[in-house]
Structures are given as structure tokens and as C-alpha cells.
């Protein structure tokens, strides 16, 4: 329900494009390797039989920049045929209607800073064992900034690495860029961003890295996951910036996009 709602809602707010690394380019690079991505990642076509898929029992690790992130990421994964279980802050379960939907669909509340915090990883492990895709934000929270700009993912918490080690599940790095143009800043600015998004139609980009298996060491696994998600975010940001530049050229009457019907 939430994934489908996100997929239906997002086209009214902005333009979503999805790209992915070729499956042959393994993401198991060392954490101290340069933050490089392929120059021309495979674009995900619209045809449902040719898009890459996220395998059942996978952990999708995404960067977290905005309250709009879940809508963007769920819409992208819905397009790829995945309906993930989401690990999210427990406060969302106290919101009327939303909390009911979250409970009904089996999403997982994270009680940060309490004795119940570990319960979320146990529930995620059960979901993975049942063949569900689990979406987790490695940073564990939103950045404390009010502008709409993009920054690389912040430090990761250890939960992602511990979950991957306990279950042996592959991790799919996901980078998204553009959601801060939907919502960022204080409450008034976020509401204004959502209200004006249908007119502004900001470009939104999601990039998937190749699946990787994390090592057993928690610190090394956390660093490697952070590196992979950062590389995916870098690719998404480059694509989003290129699209924005192309749009500006088209608006000015220059470049190939200006000649399109």
C-alpha cells in the first residue's frame, strides 16, 4: 500500500529517473578506494521486463537526506518490482492512519536510544528470512541542515553491518539525490516545498549499485557499506546535476533538448 501510494504520488511532485551499475561491476571494493563510479551507468528503461530487480531477501541501504526520501525510494523500488519492509523511527507509528498502515504492512519501528533498539534488527532478520526486501538507512537519522543542497552520506551506524552479518543477506547500495528539493529546512519551508513541487517539478534521481556481501568485521563492514552507498549517491548526484543543466539549456533555447517536441 505505501509503496504503491508513493509510486502514484511521486509523479505529481517531480521527475524520477533510475540508473544502475552493471551487475558485472562488483561493489566489493575496499573502503579506502576512490569514490569512483562508472562513467555511463546503465539507465533503467521503462519496459518492466528489462529493468534490473532487487532479489528477495536483500537489504537495500540508502542515504538519508530529507523527509521525502521514503517516497522517492519506495517509488523507485516499486518501479523495480520490490515492496520493501522499511526500518523507520518509532515516532512515525504514533501518527494517525500512517501508524496503522505501517503496522498492517509489517514495517519495523526502531526505538533508538532504548533497550528495545535491538528488537528492530531481530524483526528485520525475520523479514529477510521470509524473503522480504528490507530498506534501511545506514545513517540512522536526517542531517541537521536547512538548505536544499546535497552532501555525501554521513557516518553510518553499525546496525546495517550487524544485520548483514547475522543473516548473510546481500546489500544493495542505493543513492538518491533531489529529495531535498521537495522537503528541507524548517516546518514552514518543508510545507511550502511540497505545495510548490507540482509547479517546480524538481528532478529526482535514484542510482543502484551492484549487490555486495559485507565482511564479518563490523567496523570494516560499516566502512565498506558507507563507501558503496556514497558511490551510489555520487552517481545519482551527477545524473541529477546533468539533468538540471540540460533543463536550463533547454529553457534558454540552447542544446539538443531545446529542439525536442
C-alpha positions as CSV (number, residue, x, y, z in Angstrom):
1,X,0.0,0.0,0.0
2,X,2.7,2.5,1.0
3,X,4.9,1.6,-2.0
4,X,2.0,1.9,-4.4
5,X,0.9,5.2,-2.8
6,X,4.5,6.5,-3.2
7,X,4.6,5.4,-6.8
8,X,1.3,7.1,-7.6
9,X,2.1,10.3,-5.7
10,X,5.7,11.0,-6.8
11,X,4.9,11.8,-10.5
12,X,2.9,14.8,-9.3
13,X,5.8,16.1,-7.3
14,X,8.8,15.6,-9.6
15,X,10.5,13.7,-12.3
16,X,12.1,10.4,-11.2
17,X,14.8,8.7,-13.1
18,X,16.6,5.5,-12.1
19,X,20.0,4.2,-13.2
20,X,22.1,1.2,-12.0
21,X,25.6,-0.1,-12.1
22,X,26.2,-3.0,-14.5
23,X,25.8,-6.2,-12.5
24,X,29.3,-7.3,-13.6
25,X,30.9,-4.3,-11.7
26,X,31.3,-5.7,-8.2
27,X,30.8,-3.2,-5.4
28,X,33.1,-5.2,-3.1
29,X,35.8,-2.5,-3.2
30,X,37.9,-1.6,-0.3
31,X,36.6,1.2,2.0
32,X,39.6,3.4,1.2
33,X,39.2,3.1,-2.6
34,X,38.5,6.3,-4.5
35,X,34.8,7.3,-4.7
36,X,34.5,6.5,-8.4
37,X,31.5,5.2,-10.3
38,X,31.2,4.1,-13.9
39,X,31.1,7.0,-16.4
40,X,27.9,5.7,-18.1
41,X,25.9,3.5,-15.7
42,X,23.1,1.5,-17.3
43,X,19.9,3.5,-17.5
44,X,16.9,1.6,-16.2
45,X,14.4,1.5,-19.1
46,X,10.6,1.8,-18.6
47,X,9.9,-1.7,-20.0
48,X,9.1,-3.9,-17.0
49,X,10.8,-7.0,-18.5
50,X,14.1,-5.3,-18.9
51,X,14.7,-3.4,-15.6
52,X,17.1,-4.8,-13.0
53,X,15.5,-6.4,-10.0
54,X,16.3,-6.4,-6.3
55,X,16.5,-10.0,-5.2
56,X,14.2,-11.3,-2.5
57,X,16.0,-11.4,0.9
58,X,18.2,-8.4,0.1
59,X,19.0,-5.4,2.3
60,X,18.7,-2.1,0.4
61,X,20.9,0.5,2.1
62,X,20.0,4.1,1.2
63,X,21.3,7.5,2.0
64,X,19.0,9.7,4.1
65,X,18.7,13.5,3.4
66,X,15.1,14.5,3.6
67,X,11.7,13.6,5.0
68,X,10.7,13.0,1.4
69,X,13.3,10.2,1.0
70,X,10.9,7.3,1.7
71,X,8.5,8.5,-1.0
72,X,11.3,8.7,-3.6
73,X,13.0,5.5,-2.7
74,X,9.7,3.5,-2.3
75,X,8.5,4.8,-5.7
76,X,11.8,3.7,-7.3
77,X,11.8,0.3,-5.8
78,X,8.1,-0.1,-6.7
79,X,9.1,0.5,-10.3
80,X,11.7,-2.3,-10.0
81,X,9.1,-4.7,-8.5
82,X,10.3,-4.6,-4.9
83,X,7.9,-3.9,-2.0
84,X,10.3,-3.5,1.0
85,X,9.9,-3.6,4.7
86,X,11.2,-0.3,6.0
87,X,13.1,0.3,9.2
88,X,12.0,3.7,10.5
89,X,11.9,5.8,13.6
90,X,9.2,4.6,16.1
91,X,7.7,8.1,16.3
92,X,6.0,7.5,12.9
93,X,3.9,4.8,14.4
94,X,2.2,7.4,16.6
95,X,0.9,9.3,13.6
96,X,-2.8,8.5,13.0
97,X,-3.5,6.5,9.9
98,X,0.2,6.3,9.0
99,X,0.9,4.2,12.1
100,X,-2.0,1.9,11.2
101,X,-0.6,1.4,7.7
102,X,2.9,0.8,9.0
103,X,1.8,-1.9,11.4
104,X,-0.5,-3.5,8.8
105,X,2.2,-3.8,6.2
106,X,4.8,-5.2,8.7
107,X,7.2,-2.2,8.6
108,X,9.7,-2.1,11.5
109,X,9.8,0.5,14.3
110,X,13.3,1.5,15.5
111,X,13.2,2.6,19.2
112,X,16.5,4.5,19.2
113,X,18.3,5.0,22.5
114,X,16.1,2.5,24.3
115,X,16.5,-1.1,25.4
116,X,14.2,-2.1,22.6
117,X,16.5,-0.8,19.9
118,X,17.9,-4.3,19.1
119,X,14.4,-5.6,18.5
120,X,14.3,-3.9,15.1
121,X,17.3,-6.0,13.8
122,X,15.6,-9.2,15.0
123,X,12.4,-8.3,13.2
124,X,14.4,-7.3,10.1
125,X,16.2,-10.7,10.2
126,X,12.9,-12.4,10.3
127,X,11.6,-10.4,7.3
128,X,14.8,-11.3,5.3
129,X,14.4,-15.0,6.2
130,X,10.8,-14.8,4.8
131,X,12.1,-13.5,1.5
132,X,11.2,-9.8,2.0
133,X,13.4,-6.9,0.9
134,X,14.5,-4.7,3.8
135,X,15.2,-1.0,3.4
136,X,17.5,0.5,6.0
137,X,19.0,4.0,6.3
138,X,22.6,3.4,7.4
139,X,23.0,7.0,8.8
140,X,20.1,6.4,11.2
141,X,18.8,9.9,11.0
142,X,18.5,13.1,9.0
143,X,21.2,15.7,8.6
144,X,20.9,18.8,10.7
145,X,20.9,21.4,8.0
146,X,18.3,23.7,6.5
147,X,19.4,24.4,2.9
148,X,18.3,22.3,0.0
149,X,21.8,21.3,-1.2
150,X,23.3,17.8,-1.5
151,X,26.0,16.4,0.7
152,X,27.6,12.9,0.9
153,X,26.1,10.4,3.3
154,X,27.1,11.0,6.9
155,X,28.7,8.3,9.2
156,X,26.8,5.0,9.3
157,X,25.7,3.3,12.5
158,X,26.6,-0.4,13.0
159,X,23.1,-1.8,12.6
160,X,23.4,-2.4,8.9
161,X,26.6,-4.3,9.2
162,X,25.3,-6.4,12.1
163,X,22.1,-7.3,10.2
164,X,24.1,-8.3,7.1
165,X,26.4,-10.5,9.2
166,X,23.6,-12.1,11.2
167,X,21.6,-13.0,8.1
168,X,24.2,-13.3,5.3
169,X,21.9,-11.2,3.1
170,X,23.4,-9.2,0.2
171,X,23.4,-5.4,0.5
172,X,22.2,-3.3,-2.4
173,X,23.6,0.3,-2.2
174,X,21.1,2.9,-3.2
175,X,21.9,6.6,-3.7
176,X,19.2,9.2,-4.1
177,X,19.5,12.9,-5.0
178,X,16.9,15.6,-5.3
179,X,14.5,14.9,-2.4
180,X,15.8,17.9,-0.5
181,X,14.3,20.0,-3.2
182,X,10.9,18.5,-2.1
183,X,11.4,19.0,1.6
184,X,14.2,20.6,3.6
185,X,14.6,23.2,6.3
186,X,12.1,24.1,8.9
187,X,8.4,23.1,9.0
188,X,7.1,26.1,7.1
189,X,9.7,25.6,4.4
190,X,9.0,21.9,4.1
191,X,5.3,22.5,3.7
192,X,6.0,25.2,1.1
193,X,8.3,22.8,-0.7
194,X,5.6,20.2,-1.0
195,X,3.0,22.7,-2.0
196,X,5.1,24.2,-4.8
197,X,6.6,20.9,-6.0
198,X,3.9,20.2,-8.6
199,X,4.8,23.5,-10.2
200,X,8.6,23.3,-9.9
201,X,8.7,19.6,-10.9
202,X,12.2,19.0,-9.5
203,X,14.4,16.3,-10.9
204,X,14.8,13.2,-8.7
205,X,17.4,10.5,-9.3
206,X,17.9,7.1,-7.8
207,X,21.0,5.0,-8.5
208,X,21.5,1.4,-7.5
209,X,25.0,-0.1,-7.0
210,X,25.8,-3.7,-7.6
211,X,24.9,-6.0,-4.6
212,X,27.7,-6.8,-2.2
213,X,28.4,-9.1,0.7
214,X,29.9,-7.4,3.7
215,X,32.8,-8.9,5.7
216,X,32.2,-10.2,9.2
217,X,34.1,-7.4,11.0
218,X,31.6,-4.8,12.0
219,X,33.9,-1.8,11.6
220,X,35.1,-2.9,8.2
221,X,31.6,-3.8,7.0
222,X,30.3,-0.5,8.1
223,X,33.0,1.4,6.2
224,X,32.5,-0.7,3.1
225,X,28.8,-0.2,3.1
226,X,29.3,3.6,3.6
227,X,31.7,3.7,0.7
228,X,29.2,1.8,-1.6
229,X,26.3,4.0,-0.7
230,X,28.4,7.1,-1.2
231,X,29.4,5.9,-4.6
232,X,25.8,5.3,-5.5
233,X,24.9,8.8,-4.2
234,X,27.7,10.3,-6.2
235,X,26.3,8.7,-9.4
236,X,22.8,9.9,-8.5
237,X,24.0,13.5,-7.8
238,X,26.0,13.6,-11.1
239,X,22.9,12.5,-13.1
240,X,20.7,14.9,-11.3
241,X,23.1,17.8,-11.9
242,X,23.4,16.9,-15.6
243,X,19.6,16.8,-16.0
244,X,19.3,20.2,-14.3
245,X,22.0,21.7,-16.5
246,X,20.2,20.2,-19.6
247,X,16.9,21.7,-18.4
248,X,18.5,25.1,-18.1
249,X,20.0,24.9,-21.6
250,X,16.6,23.9,-23.0
251,X,14.9,26.8,-21.2
252,X,17.4,29.2,-22.7
253,X,16.8,27.8,-26.2
254,X,20.2,26.1,-26.5
255,X,21.3,22.5,-26.8
256,X,19.6,19.3,-28.2
257,X,16.8,19.3,-25.5
258,X,15.6,22.6,-26.8
259,X,14.7,21.1,-30.2
260,X,12.7,18.2,-28.8
261,X,8.9,18.4,-29.5
